[in-house]
């Protein structure tokens, strides 16, 4: 196989792998009825005038399957963290005892579980669209090699390998989504 063609396919595989990693990160942020510190990943706190991720200002641990404990590194940050959590509109009221903040995760209702599953399916579909876009760009790059003199049978072989990669990574995306759906729907 042509060296340039192999480089194009390797690059496509790397990009598709990144799409799967992104999907995994997005799915980790969706709560499944259990306390998970990743739920707070996008929360920004006003840290002396600078917007700083919550995880850079406090320890975040799960005490049990329904409770997150947030322990600021500086006691003066309690109020700012409390405000940031309320502004994040998580649907959870923070409980500030003066030293730590507790977030008690309520059990998910059936309706809320179904909303979460829709969100999971949306994230999986976004990932699959990204993978298909990568395939399209890869096929265009492969066709560009045809104009540079690559034999047509090698171009067809490259396109077939591009499709095989796409199919493989779409199956990965579906498996991740299916696992998360099962996690959400488990009461």
VOGU-3710 file (C-alpha; in Angstrom, 3 decimals, decimal comma):
1> xxxxxxxxxx> 0,000/0,000/0,000  1,161/3,501/-0,822  2,875/5,330/2,060  0,773/8,498/1,664  -2,411/6,436/1,614  -1,367/4,676/4,824  -0,645/8,047/6,479  -4,116/9,312/5,517  -5,752/6,189/6,994  -3,649/6,385/10,175
11> xxxxxxxxxx> -4,620/10,036/10,597  -8,304/9,130/10,120  -8,015/6,410/12,764  -6,430/8,882/15,223  -9,182/11,438/14,617  -11,907/8,824/15,038  -10,288/7,660/18,282  -10,371/11,267/19,525  -14,093/11,442/18,689  -14,663/8,330/20,844
21> xxxxxxxxxx> -12,625/9,812/23,722  -14,691/12,990/23,469  -17,880/10,906/23,592  -16,612/9,084/26,695  -15,918/12,422/28,397  -19,350/13,799/27,493  -21,112/10,648/28,706  -19,198/10,775/31,992  -20,719/14,209/32,646  -24,258/12,855/32,353
31> xxxxxxxxxx> -25,359/11,702/35,772  -26,882/8,292/36,090  -28,526/8,745/39,486  -25,244/8,203/41,286  -22,888/10,788/42,682  -20,003/11,268/40,267  -17,419/14,070/40,565  -17,430/14,379/36,742  -20,911/15,967/37,062  -19,157/19,110/38,268
41> xxxxxxxxxx> -16,483/19,143/35,553  -17,768/22,268/33,740  -18,520/24,384/36,801  -16,448/27,553/37,002  -15,822/29,392/40,284  -14,911/33,058/40,770  -11,445/32,608/42,299  -10,219/36,075/43,292  -11,636/37,618/40,124  -10,633/34,797/37,770
51> xxxxxxxxxx> -12,970/32,127/36,389  -11,418/28,855/37,562  -12,669/25,259/37,250  -14,171/23,994/40,512  -11,759/21,052/40,595  -8,856/23,549/40,791  -10,231/25,123/43,967  -11,465/22,131/45,986  -11,373/18,382/46,519  -14,465/16,677/45,131
61> xxxxxxxxxx> -15,264/13,197/46,432  -18,282/10,953/46,535  -19,165/10,011/50,097  -21,627/7,362/48,933  -23,651/6,683/45,794  -25,936/9,663/46,480  -23,652/12,312/48,044  -20,804/14,459/46,742  -18,517/16,232/49,210  -16,757/19,417/48,102
71> xxxxxxxxxx> -13,952/20,509/50,393  -12,359/23,846/49,377  -8,632/24,224/49,753  -9,259/27,663/51,242  -12,130/28,229/53,660  -12,767/31,658/52,087  -13,805/29,916/48,868  -16,892/28,236/50,381  -19,203/31,118/49,487  -17,905/31,421/45,902
81> xxxxxxxxxx> -18,214/27,659/45,340  -21,732/27,670/46,800  -22,754/30,498/44,423  -21,203/28,720/41,434  -23,062/25,496/42,242  -26,382/27,320/42,537  -25,730/29,238/39,311  -24,919/25,976/37,499  -28,576/24,984/37,836  -27,872/21,313/38,542
91> xxxxxxxxxx> -31,251/20,787/40,129  -29,470/20,071/43,417  -29,339/22,454/46,372  -25,857/22,664/47,921  -25,711/22,244/51,707  -22,966/24,400/53,200  -22,000/23,564/56,793  -19,162/26,114/57,033  -16,355/23,636/56,261  -17,603/21,552/53,361
101> xxxxxxxxxx> -20,421/21,573/50,828  -22,602/18,513/50,386  -24,590/17,761/47,276  -27,266/15,134/47,867  -28,216/13,604/44,532  -31,931/12,820/44,436  -32,992/9,549/42,822  -33,929/9,984/39,178  -37,576/9,815/38,208  -38,597/7,721/35,218
111> xxxxxxxxxx> -39,215/10,895/33,200  -35,787/12,297/34,066  -34,140/8,978/33,167  -35,774/9,113/29,747  -34,495/12,689/29,266  -30,996/11,509/30,184  -31,230/8,628/27,693  -32,218/11,135/24,965  -29,190/13,216/25,860  -26,956/10,119/25,688
121> xxxxxxxxxx> -28,371/9,235/22,265  -27,772/12,815/21,109  -24,139/12,703/22,220  -23,653/9,331/20,501  -25,194/10,693/17,298  -22,885/13,740/17,418  -19,943/11,361/17,723  -21,140/9,274/14,779  -21,588/12,423/12,667  -17,990/13,402/13,510
131> xxxxxxxxxx> -16,771/9,948/12,502  -18,660/10,109/9,200  -17,252/13,576/8,528  -13,746/12,214/9,112  -14,524/9,402/6,639  -15,685/11,942/4,042  -12,524/14,036/4,453  -10,386/10,883/4,310  -12,051/9,714/1,101  -11,533/13,155/-0,457
141> xxxxxxxxxx> -7,833/13,016/0,481  -7,593/9,505/-0,999  -9,235/10,682/-4,253  -6,687/13,489/-4,306  -3,982/10,809/-4,473  -5,676/9,417/-7,605  -4,994/12,746/-9,329  -1,364/12,456/-8,218  -1,014/9,122/-9,976  -2,056/6,497/-7,435
151> xxxxxxxxxx> -3,596/3,464/-9,190  -7,393/3,289/-9,055  -7,425/-0,137/-7,388  -5,349/1,228/-4,473  -7,763/4,174/-4,181  -10,691/1,724/-3,987  -8,806/-0,323/-1,374  -8,120/2,842/0,650  -11,780/3,870/0,520  -12,794/0,367/1,636
161> xxxxxxxxxx> -10,394/0,587/4,596  -11,763/4,046/5,425  -15,291/2,581/5,468  -14,138/-0,325/7,646  -12,623/2,134/10,152  -15,848/4,139/10,141  -17,947/1,031/10,804  -15,617/-0,055/13,624  -15,735/3,302/15,409  -19,500/3,684/14,995
171> xxxxxxxxxx> -19,884/0,322/16,747  -17,654/1,667/19,572  -19,861/4,775/19,877  -23,016/2,639/19,983  -21,531/0,381/22,675  -20,591/3,359/24,854  -24,082/4,841/24,479  -25,757/1,501/25,177  -23,686/0,999/28,332  -24,558/4,491/29,579
181> xxxxxxx> -28,255/3,952/28,812  -28,240/0,747/30,847  -26,464/2,607/33,647  -29,124/5,338/33,625  -32,114/3,022/33,406  -30,894/0,766/36,243  -32,882/1,762/39,310
//
